Amino acid sequence: MAQAAEIAGNMGAAIIDINMGCPVKKILRSGSGAALLADQNKIALLLAEVRKATDRPLTVKIRSGIDAVHLNFVEVGKIAEDAGVDALILHPRHARQGFGGLADWSLIKALKKAVSIPVIGNGDITTAEAALQMVAETGCDGVMIGRAALGNPWLFKNIKELIAGRPITSPDLSAIKDVMLAHLNWAEEAWGPKTAGLKMRSFLCNYVKGIPGSSGFRKTIQQTGTPAEARDIIQKYFDQVSDIGDGDEPHENGIDS
Ligand SMILES: Cc1cc2nc3c(=O)[nH]c(=O)nc-3n(C[C@H](O)[C@H](O)[C@H](O)COP(=O)(O)O)c2cc1C
């Protein structure tokens, strides 16, 4: 971990974030992700070594514990603070919960009270309003957003609009199309055409939620193999949708209010 942090820092990483929240079984079996929460001595040792190895801002992302009877996020938070970690991110579900139930934001408030380093809250923020609500309810210093940003990267802009007291804007169809095409290009550059073609299917479907004809789009895109085919389908889909409406259909995900 220390070597990895050093290498990442030397490569220009702006921050080093340690993920102690992953609940995936394969990861837990290898003692990684949220499994680390069960071994506080190991956490102390690991963080001390990583802290020595890098001068980059060091953050740690945790869940509330490994299971309902071992909710040790406060203890882990204090260990991290003592080790010189710069900020904590809490996703307040325990590892056994996976993504079930609701994130318990009251735990973010409890962690904030227990440590003096910044606490970033995470879990179930789906709208700009919810982001501000988490800050108001918990006193957290920042928010982190996961699933709601899939297909709706405009959410971040919407939060800034809300903070500034400006009206919340929605992307028009051409903005959505442009971002889908750009995302596809980045994926192809990063992964190559074969992997990008497969991996991008679900990402592209996220963007069209709430747009007329999106179920047809989803069916067609699931059969594509290459980014070139996907580009063609995106183009045809948006040509059709623009013909149906006047090109300013609201985008779902709560950003069209
Ligand atoms: C498909 C998927 C992949 C994720 N990968 C990571 C990851 O690599 N590192 C991490 O810290 N969290 C990861 N998370 C967890 C999210 O960062 C976040 O903690 C969780 O989704 C709860 O926040 P949300 O309700 O805003 O989605 C992942 C979540 C999902 C759904």
PDBQT file of the ligand as one rigid body, heavy atoms in Angstrom, charges set to zero:
ROOT
HETATM    1  C1  LIG A 301     -20.723   0.132  -9.620  1.00  0.00    +0.000 C 
HETATM    2  C2  LIG A 301     -20.138   0.772  -8.384  1.00  0.00    +0.000 A 
HETATM    3  C3  LIG A 301     -18.757   0.831  -8.246  1.00  0.00    +0.000 A 
HETATM    4  C4  LIG A 301     -18.175   1.422  -7.125  1.00  0.00    +0.000 A 
HETATM    5  N1  LIG A 301     -16.813   1.487  -7.026  1.00  0.00    +0.000 NA
HETATM    6  C5  LIG A 301     -16.257   2.129  -5.975  1.00  0.00    +0.000 A 
HETATM    7  C6  LIG A 301     -14.841   2.278  -5.882  1.00  0.00    +0.000 A 
HETATM    8  O1  LIG A 301     -14.076   1.810  -6.750  1.00  0.00    +0.000 OA
HETATM    9  N2  LIG A 301     -14.336   2.941  -4.816  1.00  0.00    +0.000 N 
HETATM   10  C7  LIG A 301     -15.151   3.471  -3.845  1.00  0.00    +0.000 A 
HETATM   11  O2  LIG A 301     -14.651   4.076  -2.889  1.00  0.00    +0.000 OA
HETATM   12  N3  LIG A 301     -16.489   3.332  -3.904  1.00  0.00    +0.000 NA
HETATM   13  C8  LIG A 301     -17.050   2.688  -4.940  1.00  0.00    +0.000 A 
HETATM   14  N4  LIG A 301     -18.417   2.561  -5.001  1.00  0.00    +0.000 N 
HETATM   15  C9  LIG A 301     -19.246   3.051  -3.902  1.00  0.00    +0.000 C 
HETATM   16  C10 LIG A 301     -19.635   4.509  -4.098  1.00  0.00    +0.000 C 
HETATM   17  O3  LIG A 301     -18.498   5.331  -4.069  1.00  0.00    +0.000 OA
HETATM   18  C11 LIG A 301     -20.588   4.991  -2.993  1.00  0.00    +0.000 C 
HETATM   19  O4  LIG A 301     -19.957   4.851  -1.738  1.00  0.00    +0.000 OA
HETATM   20  C12 LIG A 301     -21.899   4.223  -2.951  1.00  0.00    +0.000 C 
HETATM   21  O5  LIG A 301     -22.375   3.976  -4.270  1.00  0.00    +0.000 OA
HETATM   22  C13 LIG A 301     -22.957   4.990  -2.145  1.00  0.00    +0.000 C 
HETATM   23  O6  LIG A 301     -23.132   6.286  -2.656  1.00  0.00    +0.000 OA
HETATM   24  P1  LIG A 301     -24.359   6.638  -3.653  1.00  0.00    +0.000 P 
HETATM   25  O7  LIG A 301     -25.624   6.336  -2.906  1.00  0.00    +0.000 OA
HETATM   26  O8  LIG A 301     -24.167   8.097  -3.963  1.00  0.00    +0.000 OA
HETATM   27  O9  LIG A 301     -24.206   5.757  -4.856  1.00  0.00    +0.000 OA
HETATM   28  C14 LIG A 301     -19.003   1.955  -6.112  1.00  0.00    +0.000 A 
HETATM   29  C15 LIG A 301     -20.407   1.895  -6.257  1.00  0.00    +0.000 A 
HETATM   30  C16 LIG A 301     -20.976   1.312  -7.371  1.00  0.00    +0.000 A 
HETATM   31  C17 LIG A 301     -22.490   1.256  -7.492  1.00  0.00    +0.000 C 
ENDROOT
TORSDOF 0
